[in-house]
């Protein structure tokens, strides 16, 4: 079973490899930095729409973020 913590860890890793900060990511998604922090910690998972936008903005493979494939 995939957990929100695993998704958060993948999002965190992907953000670290990008050139964006949490604040910049939040601004591009139209959400608060606090909300981004909750996603990265695995406290909560984004809605499907926000998840799709996160993947697009971070140029991330959704299957990777959802732990459906390895590195």
mmCIF file as Biopython writes it, N, C-alpha, C and O atoms, coordinates in Angstrom:
data_model
#
loop_
_atom_site.group_PDB
_atom_site.id
_atom_site.type_symbol
_atom_site.label_atom_id
_atom_site.label_alt_id
_atom_site.label_comp_id
_atom_site.label_asym_id
_atom_site.label_entity_id
_atom_site.label_seq_id
_atom_site.pdbx_PDB_ins_code
_atom_site.Cartn_x
_atom_site.Cartn_y
_atom_site.Cartn_z
_atom_site.occupancy
_atom_site.B_iso_or_equiv
_atom_site.auth_seq_id
_atom_site.auth_asym_id
_atom_site.pdbx_PDB_model_num
ATOM 1   N N  . UNK A ? 1  ? 0.843  -1.177 0.000   1.0 0.0 1  A 1 
ATOM 2   C CA . UNK A ? 1  ? 0.000  0.000  0.000   1.0 0.0 1  A 1 
ATOM 3   C C  . UNK A ? 1  ? 0.894  1.248  0.000   1.0 0.0 1  A 1 
ATOM 4   O O  . UNK A ? 1  ? 1.872  1.327  0.744   1.0 0.0 1  A 1 
ATOM 5   N N  . UNK A ? 2  ? 0.551  2.184  -0.818  1.0 0.0 2  A 1 
ATOM 6   C CA . UNK A ? 2  ? 1.283  3.449  -0.916  1.0 0.0 2  A 1 
ATOM 7   C C  . UNK A ? 2  ? 0.762  4.392  0.163   1.0 0.0 2  A 1 
ATOM 8   O O  . UNK A ? 2  ? -0.448 4.521  0.349   1.0 0.0 2  A 1 
ATOM 9   N N  . UNK A ? 3  ? 1.662  5.038  0.863   1.0 0.0 3  A 1 
ATOM 10  C CA . UNK A ? 3  ? 1.259  5.960  1.930   1.0 0.0 3  A 1 
ATOM 11  C C  . UNK A ? 3  ? 1.474  7.415  1.507   1.0 0.0 3  A 1 
ATOM 12  O O  . UNK A ? 3  ? 2.230  7.705  0.579   1.0 0.0 3  A 1 
ATOM 13  N N  . UNK A ? 4  ? 0.805  8.304  2.198   1.0 0.0 4  A 1 
ATOM 14  C CA . UNK A ? 4  ? 0.991  9.734  1.924   1.0 0.0 4  A 1 
ATOM 15  C C  . UNK A ? 4  ? 2.425  10.155 2.233   1.0 0.0 4  A 1 
ATOM 16  O O  . UNK A ? 4  ? 2.951  11.073 1.605   1.0 0.0 4  A 1 
ATOM 17  N N  . UNK A ? 5  ? 3.058  9.488  3.198   1.0 0.0 5  A 1 
ATOM 18  C CA . UNK A ? 5  ? 4.448  9.807  3.529   1.0 0.0 5  A 1 
ATOM 19  C C  . UNK A ? 5  ? 5.377  9.449  2.368   1.0 0.0 5  A 1 
ATOM 20  O O  . UNK A ? 5  ? 6.321  10.185 2.082   1.0 0.0 5  A 1 
ATOM 21  N N  . UNK A ? 6  ? 5.116  8.324  1.697   1.0 0.0 6  A 1 
ATOM 22  C CA . UNK A ? 6  ? 5.934  7.933  0.549   1.0 0.0 6  A 1 
ATOM 23  C C  . UNK A ? 6  ? 5.763  8.924  -0.599  1.0 0.0 6  A 1 
ATOM 24  O O  . UNK A ? 6  ? 6.737  9.305  -1.249  1.0 0.0 6  A 1 
ATOM 25  N N  . UNK A ? 7  ? 4.526  9.339  -0.844  1.0 0.0 7  A 1 
ATOM 26  C CA . UNK A ? 7  ? 4.261  10.321 -1.895  1.0 0.0 7  A 1 
ATOM 27  C C  . UNK A ? 7  ? 4.957  11.634 -1.543  1.0 0.0 7  A 1 
ATOM 28  O O  . UNK A ? 7  ? 5.576  12.261 -2.402  1.0 0.0 7  A 1 
ATOM 29  N N  . UNK A ? 8  ? 4.857  12.047 -0.284  1.0 0.0 8  A 1 
ATOM 30  C CA . UNK A ? 8  ? 5.517  13.267 0.161   1.0 0.0 8  A 1 
ATOM 31  C C  . UNK A ? 8  ? 7.019  13.206 -0.025  1.0 0.0 8  A 1 
ATOM 32  O O  . UNK A ? 8  ? 7.642  14.183 -0.440  1.0 0.0 8  A 1 
ATOM 33  N N  . UNK A ? 9  ? 7.601  12.054 0.285   1.0 0.0 9  A 1 
ATOM 34  C CA . UNK A ? 9  ? 9.054  11.895 0.131   1.0 0.0 9  A 1 
ATOM 35  C C  . UNK A ? 9  ? 9.459  12.023 -1.332  1.0 0.0 9  A 1 
ATOM 36  O O  . UNK A ? 9  ? 10.477 12.642 -1.641  1.0 0.0 9  A 1 
ATOM 37  N N  . UNK A ? 10 ? 8.670  11.443 -2.235  1.0 0.0 10 A 1 
ATOM 38  C CA . UNK A ? 10 ? 8.983  11.551 -3.668  1.0 0.0 10 A 1 
ATOM 39  C C  . UNK A ? 10 ? 8.819  12.991 -4.143  1.0 0.0 10 A 1 
ATOM 40  O O  . UNK A ? 10 ? 9.632  13.485 -4.924  1.0 0.0 10 A 1 
ATOM 41  N N  . UNK A ? 11 ? 7.766  13.666 -3.673  1.0 0.0 11 A 1 
ATOM 42  C CA . UNK A ? 11 ? 7.584  15.074 -4.043  1.0 0.0 11 A 1 
ATOM 43  C C  . UNK A ? 11 ? 8.754  15.915 -3.520  1.0 0.0 11 A 1 
ATOM 44  O O  . UNK A ? 11 ? 9.266  16.784 -4.225  1.0 0.0 11 A 1 
ATOM 45  N N  . UNK A ? 12 ? 9.163  15.650 -2.297  1.0 0.0 12 A 1 
ATOM 46  C CA . UNK A ? 12 ? 10.273 16.388 -1.694  1.0 0.0 12 A 1 
ATOM 47  C C  . UNK A ? 12 ? 11.551 16.177 -2.498  1.0 0.0 12 A 1 
ATOM 48  O O  . UNK A ? 12 ? 12.273 17.132 -2.788  1.0 0.0 12 A 1 
ATOM 49  N N  . UNK A ? 13 ? 11.826 14.941 -2.853  1.0 0.0 13 A 1 
ATOM 50  C CA . UNK A ? 13 ? 13.016 14.626 -3.650  1.0 0.0 13 A 1 
ATOM 51  C C  . UNK A ? 13 ? 12.972 15.338 -5.001  1.0 0.0 13 A 1 
ATOM 52  O O  . UNK A ? 13 ? 13.973 15.892 -5.455  1.0 0.0 13 A 1 
ATOM 53  N N  . UNK A ? 14 ? 11.812 15.315 -5.630  1.0 0.0 14 A 1 
ATOM 54  C CA . UNK A ? 14 ? 11.657 15.955 -6.940  1.0 0.0 14 A 1 
ATOM 55  C C  . UNK A ? 14 ? 11.841 17.461 -6.829  1.0 0.0 14 A 1 
ATOM 56  O O  . UNK A ? 14 ? 12.481 18.073 -7.684  1.0 0.0 14 A 1 
ATOM 57  N N  . UNK A ? 15 ? 11.287 18.059 -5.788  1.0 0.0 15 A 1 
ATOM 58  C CA . UNK A ? 15 ? 11.447 19.507 -5.590  1.0 0.0 15 A 1 
ATOM 59  C C  . UNK A ? 15 ? 12.917 19.852 -5.347  1.0 0.0 15 A 1 
ATOM 60  O O  . UNK A ? 15 ? 13.408 20.857 -5.862  1.0 0.0 15 A 1 
ATOM 61  N N  . UNK A ? 16 ? 13.621 19.032 -4.570  1.0 0.0 16 A 1 
ATOM 62  C CA . UNK A ? 16 ? 15.053 19.272 -4.310  1.0 0.0 16 A 1 
ATOM 63  C C  . UNK A ? 16 ? 15.865 19.280 -5.607  1.0 0.0 16 A 1 
ATOM 64  O O  . UNK A ? 16 ? 16.826 20.038 -5.739  1.0 0.0 16 A 1 
ATOM 65  N N  . UNK A ? 17 ? 15.475 18.434 -6.561  1.0 0.0 17 A 1 
ATOM 66  C CA . UNK A ? 17 ? 16.208 18.355 -7.826  1.0 0.0 17 A 1 
ATOM 67  C C  . UNK A ? 17 ? 15.796 19.449 -8.818  1.0 0.0 17 A 1 
ATOM 68  O O  . UNK A ? 17 ? 16.420 19.613 -9.867  1.0 0.0 17 A 1 
ATOM 69  N N  . UNK A ? 18 ? 14.757 20.181 -8.481  1.0 0.0 18 A 1 
ATOM 70  C CA . UNK A ? 18 ? 14.338 21.290 -9.348  1.0 0.0 18 A 1 
ATOM 71  C C  . UNK A ? 18 ? 15.073 22.554 -8.900  1.0 0.0 18 A 1 
ATOM 72  O O  . UNK A ? 18 ? 15.874 22.526 -7.966  1.0 0.0 18 A 1 
ATOM 73  N N  . UNK A ? 19 ? 14.790 23.639 -9.573  1.0 0.0 19 A 1 
ATOM 74  C CA . UNK A ? 19 ? 15.401 24.914 -9.193  1.0 0.0 19 A 1 
ATOM 75  C C  . UNK A ? 19 ? 14.436 25.772 -8.378  1.0 0.0 19 A 1 
ATOM 76  O O  . UNK A ? 19 ? 14.709 26.945 -8.127  1.0 0.0 19 A 1 
ATOM 77  N N  . UNK A ? 20 ? 13.316 25.193 -7.967  1.0 0.0 20 A 1 
ATOM 78  C CA . UNK A ? 20 ? 12.286 25.953 -7.262  1.0 0.0 20 A 1 
ATOM 79  C C  . UNK A ? 20 ? 12.346 25.775 -5.752  1.0 0.0 20 A 1 
ATOM 80  O O  . UNK A ? 20 ? 12.811 24.757 -5.238  1.0 0.0 20 A 1 
ATOM 81  N N  . UNK A ? 21 ? 11.868 26.783 -5.071  1.0 0.0 21 A 1 
ATOM 82  C CA . UNK A ? 21 ? 11.660 26.688 -3.626  1.0 0.0 21 A 1 
ATOM 83  C C  . UNK A ? 21 ? 10.199 26.305 -3.387  1.0 0.0 21 A 1 
ATOM 84  O O  . UNK A ? 21 ? 9.382  26.316 -4.308  1.0 0.0 21 A 1 
ATOM 85  N N  . UNK A ? 22 ? 9.889  25.972 -2.153  1.0 0.0 22 A 1 
ATOM 86  C CA . UNK A ? 22 ? 8.493  25.683 -1.808  1.0 0.0 22 A 1 
ATOM 87  C C  . UNK A ? 22 ? 7.613  26.895 -2.103  1.0 0.0 22 A 1 
ATOM 88  O O  . UNK A ? 22 ? 6.490  26.754 -2.589  1.0 0.0 22 A 1 
ATOM 89  N N  . UNK A ? 23 ? 8.127  28.073 -1.808  1.0 0.0 23 A 1 
ATOM 90  C CA . UNK A ? 23 ? 7.370  29.302 -2.031  1.0 0.0 23 A 1 
ATOM 91  C C  . UNK A ? 23 ? 7.093  29.506 -3.518  1.0 0.0 23 A 1 
ATOM 92  O O  . UNK A ? 23 ? 5.977  29.860 -3.901  1.0 0.0 23 A 1 
ATOM 93  N N  . UNK A ? 24 ? 8.103  29.285 -4.351  1.0 0.0 24 A 1 
ATOM 94  C CA . UNK A ? 24 ? 7.917  29.428 -5.802  1.0 0.0 24 A 1 
ATOM 95  C C  . UNK A ? 24 ? 6.928  28.391 -6.336  1.0 0.0 24 A 1 
ATOM 96  O O  . UNK A ? 24 ? 6.077  28.706 -7.167  1.0 0.0 24 A 1 
ATOM 97  N N  . UNK A ? 25 ? 7.047  27.161 -5.854  1.0 0.0 25 A 1 
ATOM 98  C CA . UNK A ? 25 ? 6.122  26.113 -6.285  1.0 0.0 25 A 1 
ATOM 99  C C  . UNK A ? 25 ? 4.698  26.472 -5.896  1.0 0.0 25 A 1 
ATOM 100 O O  . UNK A ? 25 ? 3.776  26.335 -6.701  1.0 0.0 25 A 1 
ATOM 101 N N  . UNK A ? 26 ? 4.519  26.925 -4.681  1.0 0.0 26 A 1 
ATOM 102 C CA . UNK A ? 26 ? 3.195  27.315 -4.214  1.0 0.0 26 A 1 
ATOM 103 C C  . UNK A ? 26 ? 2.604  28.426 -5.085  1.0 0.0 26 A 1 
ATOM 104 O O  . UNK A ? 26 ? 1.432  28.373 -5.456  1.0 0.0 26 A 1 
ATOM 105 N N  . UNK A ? 27 ? 3.410  29.416 -5.405  1.0 0.0 27 A 1 
ATOM 106 C CA . UNK A ? 27 ? 2.944  30.528 -6.236  1.0 0.0 27 A 1 
ATOM 107 C C  . UNK A ? 27 ? 2.518  30.038 -7.618  1.0 0.0 27 A 1 
ATOM 108 O O  . UNK A ? 27 ? 1.496  30.475 -8.146  1.0 0.0 27 A 1 
ATOM 109 N N  . UNK A ? 28 ? 3.300  29.133 -8.203  1.0 0.0 28 A 1 
ATOM 110 C CA . UNK A ? 28 ? 2.957  28.617 -9.533  1.0 0.0 28 A 1 
ATOM 111 C C  . UNK A ? 28 ? 1.695  27.776 -9.515  1.0 0.0 28 A 1 
ATOM 112 O O  . UNK A ? 28 ? 0.984  27.687 -10.516 1.0 0.0 28 A 1 
ATOM 113 N N  . UNK A ? 29 ? 1.413  27.150 -8.361  1.0 0.0 29 A 1 
ATOM 114 C CA . UNK A ? 29 ? 0.214  26.314 -8.254  1.0 0.0 29 A 1 
ATOM 115 C C  . UNK A ? 29 ? -0.993 27.081 -7.734  1.0 0.0 29 A 1 
ATOM 116 O O  . UNK A ? 29 ? -2.118 26.586 -7.789  1.0 0.0 29 A 1 
ATOM 117 N N  . UNK A ? 30 ? -0.763 28.288 -7.230  1.0 0.0 30 A 1 
ATOM 118 C CA . UNK A ? 30 ? -1.859 29.079 -6.683  1.0 0.0 30 A 1 
ATOM 119 C C  . UNK A ? 30 ? -2.335 28.560 -5.331  1.0 0.0 30 A 1 
ATOM 120 O O  . UNK A ? 30 ? -3.517 28.656 -5.002  1.0 0.0 30 A 1 
ATOM 121 N N  . UNK A ? 31 ? -1.402 28.007 -4.547  1.0 0.0 31 A 1 
ATOM 122 C CA . UNK A ? 31 ? -1.709 27.517 -3.205  1.0 0.0 31 A 1 
ATOM 123 C C  . UNK A ? 31 ? -0.701 28.127 -2.240  1.0 0.0 31 A 1 
ATOM 124 O O  . UNK A ? 31 ? 0.244  28.794 -2.661  1.0 0.0 31 A 1 
ATOM 125 N N  . UNK A ? 32 ? -0.902 27.901 -0.954  1.0 0.0 32 A 1 
ATOM 126 C CA . UNK A ? 32 ? 0.018  28.485 0.030   1.0 0.0 32 A 1 
ATOM 127 C C  . UNK A ? 32 ? 1.263  27.610 0.187   1.0 0.0 32 A 1 
ATOM 128 O O  . UNK A ? 32 ? 1.242  26.419 -0.122  1.0 0.0 32 A 1 
ATOM 129 N N  . UNK A ? 33 ? 2.337  28.217 0.668   1.0 0.0 33 A 1 
ATOM 130 C CA . UNK A ? 33 ? 3.560  27.474 0.943   1.0 0.0 33 A 1 
ATOM 131 C C  . UNK A ? 33 ? 3.296  26.439 2.025   1.0 0.0 33 A 1 
ATOM 132 O O  . UNK A ? 33 ? 3.870  25.350 2.008   1.0 0.0 33 A 1 
ATOM 133 N N  . UNK A ? 34 ? 2.436  26.782 2.952   1.0 0.0 34 A 1 
ATOM 134 C CA . UNK A ? 34 ? 2.074  25.856 4.021   1.0 0.0 34 A 1 
ATOM 135 C C  . UNK A ? 34 ? 1.436  24.587 3.465   1.0 0.0 34 A 1 
ATOM 136 O O  . UNK A ? 34 ? 1.709  23.488 3.947   1.0 0.0 34 A 1 
ATOM 137 N N  . UNK A ? 35 ? 0.599  24.739 2.464   1.0 0.0 35 A 1 
ATOM 138 C CA . UNK A ? 35 ? -0.034 23.581 1.835   1.0 0.0 35 A 1 
ATOM 139 C C  . UNK A ? 35 ? 1.016  22.711 1.155   1.0 0.0 35 A 1 
ATOM 140 O O  . UNK A ? 35 ? 0.975  21.486 1.265   1.0 0.0 35 A 1 
ATOM 141 N N  . UNK A ? 36 ? 1.950  23.335 0.458   1.0 0.0 36 A 1 
ATOM 142 C CA . UNK A ? 36 ? 3.039  22.582 -0.173  1.0 0.0 36 A 1 
ATOM 143 C C  . UNK A ? 36 ? 3.811  21.818 0.894   1.0 0.0 36 A 1 
ATOM 144 O O  . UNK A ? 36 ? 4.137  20.647 0.700   1.0 0.0 36 A 1 
ATOM 145 N N  . UNK A ? 37 ? 4.106  22.463 2.016   1.0 0.0 37 A 1 
ATOM 146 C CA . UNK A ? 37 ? 4.843  21.814 3.102   1.0 0.0 37 A 1 
ATOM 147 C C  . UNK A ? 37 ? 4.087  20.590 3.625   1.0 0.0 37 A 1 
ATOM 148 O O  . UNK A ? 37 ? 4.700  19.568 3.932   1.0 0.0 37 A 1 
ATOM 149 N N  . UNK A ? 38 ? 2.776  20.689 3.725   1.0 0.0 38 A 1 
ATOM 150 C CA . UNK A ? 38 ? 1.958  19.548 4.162   1.0 0.0 38 A 1 
ATOM 151 C C  . UNK A ? 38 ? 2.076  18.387 3.174   1.0 0.0 38 A 1 
ATOM 152 O O  . UNK A ? 38 ? 2.159  17.229 3.585   1.0 0.0 38 A 1 
ATOM 153 N N  . UNK A ? 39 ? 2.083  18.689 1.884   1.0 0.0 39 A 1 
ATOM 154 C CA . UNK A ? 39 ? 2.252  17.637 0.871   1.0 0.0 39 A 1 
ATOM 155 C C  . UNK A ? 39 ? 3.619  16.977 1.003   1.0 0.0 39 A 1 
ATOM 156 O O  . UNK A ? 39 ? 3.735  15.753 0.939   1.0 0.0 39 A 1 
ATOM 157 N N  . UNK A ? 40 ? 4.653  17.797 1.189   1.0 0.0 40 A 1 
ATOM 158 C CA . UNK A ? 40 ? 6.015  17.274 1.252   1.0 0.0 40 A 1 
ATOM 159 C C  . UNK A ? 40 ? 6.258  16.428 2.495   1.0 0.0 40 A 1 
ATOM 160 O O  . UNK A ? 40 ? 7.042  15.480 2.459   1.0 0.0 40 A 1 
ATOM 161 N N  . UNK A ? 41 ? 5.589  16.767 3.596   1.0 0.0 41 A 1 
ATOM 162 C CA . UNK A ? 41 ? 5.723  15.984 4.826   1.0 0.0 41 A 1 
ATOM 163 C C  . UNK A ? 41 ? 4.845  14.735 4.802   1.0 0.0 41 A 1 
ATOM 164 O O  . UNK A ? 41 ? 5.017  13.835 5.624   1.0 0.0 41 A 1 
ATOM 165 N N  . UNK A ? 42 ? 3.915  14.683 3.867   1.0 0.0 42 A 1 
ATOM 166 C CA . UNK A ? 42 ? 3.011  13.551 3.807   1.0 0.0 42 A 1 
ATOM 167 C C  . UNK A ? 42 ? 1.843  13.676 4.771   1.0 0.0 42 A 1 
ATOM 168 O O  . UNK A ? 42 ? 1.159  12.693 5.056   1.0 0.0 42 A 1 
ATOM 169 N N  . UNK A ? 43 ? 1.614  14.886 5.273   1.0 0.0 43 A 1 
ATOM 170 C CA . UNK A ? 43 ? 0.489  15.117 6.177   1.0 0.0 43 A 1 
ATOM 171 C C  . UNK A ? 43 ? -0.833 14.978 5.437   1.0 0.0 43 A 1 
ATOM 172 O O  . UNK A ? 43 ? -1.838 14.541 5.999   1.0 0.0 43 A 1 
ATOM 173 N N  . UNK A ? 44 ? -0.810 15.357 4.176   1.0 0.0 44 A 1 
ATOM 174 C CA . UNK A ? 44 ? -2.004 15.302 3.339   1.0 0.0 44 A 1 
ATOM 175 C C  . UNK A ? 44 ? -1.562 15.069 1.901   1.0 0.0 44 A 1 
ATOM 176 O O  . UNK A ? 44 ? -0.407 15.304 1.546   1.0 0.0 44 A 1 
ATOM 177 N N  . UNK A ? 45 ? -2.485 14.609 1.092   1.0 0.0 45 A 1 
ATOM 178 C CA . UNK A ? 45 ? -2.181 14.414 -0.327  1.0 0.0 45 A 1 
ATOM 179 C C  . UNK A ? 45 ? -2.965 15.441 -1.137  1.0 0.0 45 A 1 
ATOM 180 O O  . UNK A ? 45 ? -4.070 15.826 -0.754  1.0 0.0 45 A 1 
ATOM 181 N N  . UNK A ? 46 ? -2.401 15.881 -2.245  1.0 0.0 46 A 1 
ATOM 182 C CA . UNK A ? 46 ? -3.091 16.876 -3.069  1.0 0.0 46 A 1 
ATOM 183 C C  . UNK A ? 46 ? -4.296 16.260 -3.770  1.0 0.0 46 A 1 
ATOM 184 O O  . UNK A ? 46 ? -4.373 15.049 -3.974  1.0 0.0 46 A 1 
ATOM 185 N N  . UNK A ? 47 ? -5.227 17.127 -4.128  1.0 0.0 47 A 1 
ATOM 186 C CA . UNK A ? 47 ? -6.350 16.689 -4.954  1.0 0.0 47 A 1 
ATOM 187 C C  . UNK A ? 47 ? -5.792 16.214 -6.288  1.0 0.0 47 A 1 
ATOM 188 O O  . UNK A ? 47 ? -4.636 16.486 -6.614  1.0 0.0 47 A 1 
ATOM 189 N N  . UNK A ? 48 ? -6.591 15.520 -7.041  1.0 0.0 48 A 1 
ATOM 190 C CA . UNK A ? 48 ? -6.145 15.020 -8.339  1.0 0.0 48 A 1 
ATOM 191 C C  . UNK A ? 48 ? -5.708 16.162 -9.244  1.0 0.0 48 A 1 
ATOM 192 O O  . UNK A ? 48 ? -4.684 16.064 -9.919  1.0 0.0 48 A 1 
ATOM 193 N N  . UNK A ? 49 ? -6.472 17.234 -9.261  1.0 0.0 49 A 1 
ATOM 194 C CA . UNK A ? 49 ? -6.121 18.391 -10.094 1.0 0.0 49 A 1 
ATOM 195 C C  . UNK A ? 49 ? -4.790 19.001 -9.656  1.0 0.0 49 A 1 
ATOM 196 O O  . UNK A ? 49 ? -3.935 19.295 -10.492 1.0 0.0 49 A 1 
ATOM 197 N N  . UNK A ? 50 ? -4.616 19.189 -8.354  1.0 0.0 50 A 1 
ATOM 198 C CA . UNK A ? 50 ? -3.373 19.753 -7.849  1.0 0.0 50 A 1 
ATOM 199 C C  . UNK A ? 50 ? -2.212 18.802 -8.097  1.0 0.0 50 A 1 
ATOM 200 O O  . UNK A ? 50 ? -1.111 19.245 -8.425  1.0 0.0 50 A 1 
ATOM 201 N N  . UNK A ? 51 ? -2.442 17.498 -7.945  1.0 0.0 51 A 1 
ATOM 202 C CA . UNK A ? 51 ? -1.399 16.516 -8.205  1.0 0.0 51 A 1 
ATOM 203 C C  . UNK A ? 51 ? -0.939 16.601 -9.661  1.0 0.0 51 A 1 
ATOM 204 O O  . UNK A ? 51 ? 0.261  16.592 -9.939  1.0 0.0 51 A 1 
ATOM 205 N N  . UNK A ? 52 ? -1.886 16.682 -10.580 1.0 0.0 52 A 1 
ATOM 206 C CA . UNK A ? 52 ? -1.538 16.793 -12.003 1.0 0.0 52 A 1 
ATOM 207 C C  . UNK A ? 52 ? -0.736 18.064 -12.253 1.0 0.0 52 A 1 
ATOM 208 O O  . UNK A ? 52 ? 0.239  18.041 -13.004 1.0 0.0 52 A 1 
ATOM 209 N N  . UNK A ? 53 ? -1.133 19.166 -11.637 1.0 0.0 53 A 1 
ATOM 210 C CA . UNK A ? 53 ? -0.406 20.424 -11.799 1.0 0.0 53 A 1 
ATOM 211 C C  . UNK A ? 53 ? 0.980  20.359 -11.163 1.0 0.0 53 A 1 
ATOM 212 O O  . UNK A ? 53 ? 1.941  20.889 -11.721 1.0 0.0 53 A 1 
ATOM 213 N N  . UNK A ? 54 ? 1.092  19.715 -10.001 1.0 0.0 54 A 1 
ATOM 214 C CA . UNK A ? 54 ? 2.401  19.525 -9.368  1.0 0.0 54 A 1 
ATOM 215 C C  . UNK A ? 54 ? 3.346  18.786 -10.304 1.0 0.0 54 A 1 
ATOM 216 O O  . UNK A ? 54 ? 4.491  19.196 -10.496 1.0 0.0 54 A 1 
ATOM 217 N N  . UNK A ? 55 ? 2.863  17.705 -10.879 1.0 0.0 55 A 1 
ATOM 218 C CA . UNK A ? 55 ? 3.697  16.918 -11.784 1.0 0.0 55 A 1 
ATOM 219 C C  . UNK A ? 55 ? 4.107  17.728 -13.002 1.0 0.0 55 A 1 
ATOM 220 O O  . UNK A ? 55 ? 5.246  17.635 -13.460 1.0 0.0 55 A 1 
ATOM 221 N N  . UNK A ? 56 ? 3.183  18.521 -13.526 1.0 0.0 56 A 1 
ATOM 222 C CA . UNK A ? 56 ? 3.490  19.343 -14.698 1.0 0.0 56 A 1 
ATOM 223 C C  . UNK A ? 56 ? 4.523  20.410 -14.360 1.0 0.0 56 A 1 
ATOM 224 O O  . UNK A ? 56 ? 5.493  20.590 -15.095 1.0 0.0 56 A 1 
ATOM 225 N N  . UNK A ? 57 ? 4.321  21.114 -13.260 1.0 0.0 57 A 1 
ATOM 226 C CA . UNK A ? 57 ? 5.230  22.193 -12.871 1.0 0.0 57 A 1 
ATOM 227 C C  . UNK A ? 57 ? 6.615  21.644 -12.546 1.0 0.0 57 A 1 
ATOM 228 O O  . UNK A ? 57 ? 7.624  22.259 -12.890 1.0 0.0 57 A 1 
ATOM 229 N N  . UNK A ? 58 ? 6.668  20.497 -11.890 1.0 0.0 58 A 1 
ATOM 230 C CA . UNK A ? 58 ? 7.959  19.900 -11.513 1.0 0.0 58 A 1 
ATOM 231 C C  . UNK A ? 58 ? 8.532  19.014 -12.614 1.0 0.0 58 A 1 
ATOM 232 O O  . UNK A ? 58 ? 9.628  18.472 -12.467 1.0 0.0 58 A 1 
ATOM 233 N N  . UNK A ? 59 ? 7.805  18.865 -13.705 1.0 0.0 59 A 1 
ATOM 234 C CA . UNK A ? 59 ? 8.208  17.973 -14.798 1.0 0.0 59 A 1 
ATOM 235 C C  . UNK A ? 59 ? 8.510  16.580 -14.241 1.0 0.0 59 A 1 
ATOM 236 O O  . UNK A ? 59 ? 9.545  15.981 -14.534 1.0 0.0 59 A 1 
ATOM 237 N N  . UNK A ? 60 ? 7.575  16.090 -13.431 1.0 0.0 60 A 1 
ATOM 238 C CA . UNK A ? 60 ? 7.742  14.806 -12.753 1.0 0.0 60 A 1 
ATOM 239 C C  . UNK A ? 60 ? 6.798  13.767 -13.352 1.0 0.0 60 A 1 
ATOM 240 O O  . UNK A ? 60 ? 5.693  14.090 -13.787 1.0 0.0 60 A 1 
ATOM 241 N N  . UNK A ? 61 ? 7.245  12.539 -13.365 1.0 0.0 61 A 1 
ATOM 242 C CA . UNK A ? 61 ? 6.435  11.418 -13.824 1.0 0.0 61 A 1 
ATOM 243 C C  . UNK A ? 61 ? 5.458  11.043 -12.704 1.0 0.0 61 A 1 
ATOM 244 O O  . UNK A ? 61 ? 5.895  10.668 -11.616 1.0 0.0 61 A 1 
ATOM 245 N N  . UNK A ? 62 ? 4.162  11.134 -12.945 1.0 0.0 62 A 1 
ATOM 246 C CA . UNK A ? 62 ? 3.184  10.789 -11.906 1.0 0.0 62 A 1 
ATOM 247 C C  . UNK A ? 62 ? 3.373  9.381  -11.347 1.0 0.0 62 A 1 
ATOM 248 O O  . UNK A ? 62 ? 3.174  9.164  -10.152 1.0 0.0 62 A 1 
ATOM 249 N N  . UNK A ? 63 ? 3.752  8.430  -12.186 1.0 0.0 63 A 1 
ATOM 250 C CA . UNK A ? 63 ? 3.966  7.051  -11.719 1.0 0.0 63 A 1 
ATOM 251 C C  . UNK A ? 63 ? 5.102  7.004  -10.700 1.0 0.0 63 A 1 
ATOM 252 O O  . UNK A ? 63 ? 5.039  6.238  -9.738  1.0 0.0 63 A 1 
ATOM 253 N N  . UNK A ? 64 ? 6.126  7.807  -10.900 1.0 0.0 64 A 1 
ATOM 254 C CA . UNK A ? 64 ? 7.234  7.854  -9.948  1.0 0.0 64 A 1 
ATOM 255 C C  . UNK A ? 64 ? 6.764  8.452  -8.624  1.0 0.0 64 A 1 
ATOM 256 O O  . UNK A ? 64 ? 7.038  7.896  -7.561  1.0 0.0 64 A 1 
ATOM 257 N N  . UNK A ? 65 ? 6.063  9.572  -8.681  1.0 0.0 65 A 1 
ATOM 258 C CA . UNK A ? 65 ? 5.585  10.237 -7.464  1.0 0.0 65 A 1 
ATOM 259 C C  . UNK A ? 65 ? 4.671  9.303  -6.678  1.0 0.0 65 A 1 
ATOM 260 O O  . UNK A ? 65 ? 4.708  9.284  -5.448  1.0 0.0 65 A 1 
ATOM 261 N N  . UNK A ? 66 ? 3.853  8.528  -7.386  1.0 0.0 66 A 1 
ATOM 262 C CA . UNK A ? 66 ? 2.925  7.606  -6.729  1.0 0.0 66 A 1 
ATOM 263 C C  . UNK A ? 66 ? 3.578  6.276  -6.353  1.0 0.0 66 A 1 
ATOM 264 O O  . UNK A ? 66 ? 2.889  5.338  -5.949  1.0 0.0 66 A 1 
ATOM 265 N N  . UNK A ? 67 ? 4.896  6.193  -6.483  1.0 0.0 67 A 1 
ATOM 266 C CA . UNK A ? 67 ? 5.674  5.006  -6.114  1.0 0.0 67 A 1 
ATOM 267 C C  . UNK A ? 67 ? 5.258  3.773  -6.917  1.0 0.0 67 A 1 
ATOM 268 O O  . UNK A ? 67 ? 5.318  2.650  -6.417  1.0 0.0 67 A 1 
ATOM 269 N N  . UNK A ? 68 ? 4.841  3.987  -8.146  1.0 0.0 68 A 1 
ATOM 270 C CA . UNK A ? 68 ? 4.463  2.874  -9.024  1.0 0.0 68 A 1 
ATOM 271 C C  . UNK A ? 68 ? 5.650  2.404  -9.856  1.0 0.0 68 A 1 
ATOM 272 O O  . UNK A ? 68 ? 5.574  1.387  -10.547 1.0 0.0 68 A 1 
ATOM 273 N N  . UNK A ? 69 ? 6.741  3.151  -9.784  1.0 0.0 69 A 1 
ATOM 274 C CA . UNK A ? 69 ? 7.981  2.760  -10.454 1.0 0.0 69 A 1 
ATOM 275 C C  . UNK A ? 69 ? 9.146  3.239  -9.618  1.0 0.0 69 A 1 
ATOM 276 O O  . UNK A ? 69 ? 8.999  4.143  -8.795  1.0 0.0 69 A 1 
ATOM 277 N N  . UNK A ? 70 ? 10.297 2.638  -9.826  1.0 0.0 70 A 1 
ATOM 278 C CA . UNK A ? 70 ? 11.498 3.010  -9.065  1.0 0.0 70 A 1 
ATOM 279 C C  . UNK A ? 70 ? 12.077 4.309  -9.544  1.0 0.0 70 A 1 
ATOM 280 O O  . UNK A ? 70 ? 11.397 5.100  -10.198 1.0 0.0 70 A 1 
ATOM 281 N N  . UNK A ? 71 ? 13.326 4.534  -9.224  1.0 0.0 71 A 1 
ATOM 282 C CA . UNK A ? 71 ? 14.016 5.769  -9.589  1.0 0.0 71 A 1 
ATOM 283 C C  . UNK A ? 71 ? 13.996 5.883  -11.055 1.0 0.0 71 A 1 
ATOM 284 O O  . UNK A ? 71 ? 14.521 6.851  -11.606 1.0 0.0 71 A 1 
#
